[in-house]
């Protein structure tokens, strides 16, 4: 479900999201996900290191993504 944002908030969010995606960690995730070439409807899960259904890989599951300790787990 899309977030209901004002046009100004939507632009600011797009800027934030792009900035995050262009970090070293974001570039690493994109690079490795593209190498795996998961079948349609699947995404590469960097935590599990395998292709999983997109619906299960978005938003981190039950606890969201706030609990994932990316820096300690992956060194990024």
FENUR-V295689 format. One record per residue. N is the residue number from 1. RES is the residue in three letters. NEAR is the number of other ideal C-beta (glycine too) atoms within 12 Angstrom. D_CENTER is the distance of its C-alpha to the mean C-alpha in whole Angstrom. Layout:
n = [N/N]
res = [RES/RES]
near = [NEAR/NEAR]
d_center = [D_CENTER/D_CENTER]
This chain:
n = [1/2/3/4/5/6/7/8/9/10/11/12/13/14/15/16/17/18/19/20/21/22/23/24/25/26/27/28/29/30/31/32/33/34/35/36/37/38/39/40/41/42/43/44/45/46/47/48/49/50/51/52/53/54/55/56/57/58/59/60/61/62/63/64/65/66/67/68/69/70/71/72/73/74/75/76]
res = [UNK/UNK/UNK/UNK/UNK/UNK/UNK/UNK/UNK/UNK/UNK/UNK/UNK/UNK/UNK/UNK/UNK/UNK/UNK/UNK/UNK/UNK/UNK/UNK/UNK/UNK/UNK/UNK/UNK/UNK/UNK/UNK/UNK/UNK/UNK/UNK/UNK/UNK/UNK/UNK/UNK/UNK/UNK/UNK/UNK/UNK/UNK/UNK/UNK/UNK/UNK/UNK/UNK/UNK/UNK/UNK/UNK/UNK/UNK/UNK/UNK/UNK/UNK/UNK/UNK/UNK/UNK/UNK/UNK/UNK/UNK/UNK/UNK/UNK/UNK/UNK]
near = [5/6/11/9/14/10/10/10/13/15/13/15/18/16/14/16/16/13/12/18/18/15/17/16/20/20/15/20/26/19/15/22/24/13/13/20/12/19/12/9/12/20/27/25/25/27/20/18/14/17/22/23/18/17/12/18/24/15/16/19/18/10/10/10/17/11/14/22/14/21/11/9/14/16/10/17]
d_center = [16/16/16/20/20/23/23/23/20/18/19/18/15/14/16/14/10/12/13/10/9/12/12/13/10/8/11/11/8/9/12/12/10/13/16/15/16/15/17/17/15/13/10/10/9/9/11/13/14/14/13/13/14/11/12/12/8/7/8/9/12/16/15/12/9/12/14/12/13/11/14/17/15/14/16/14]
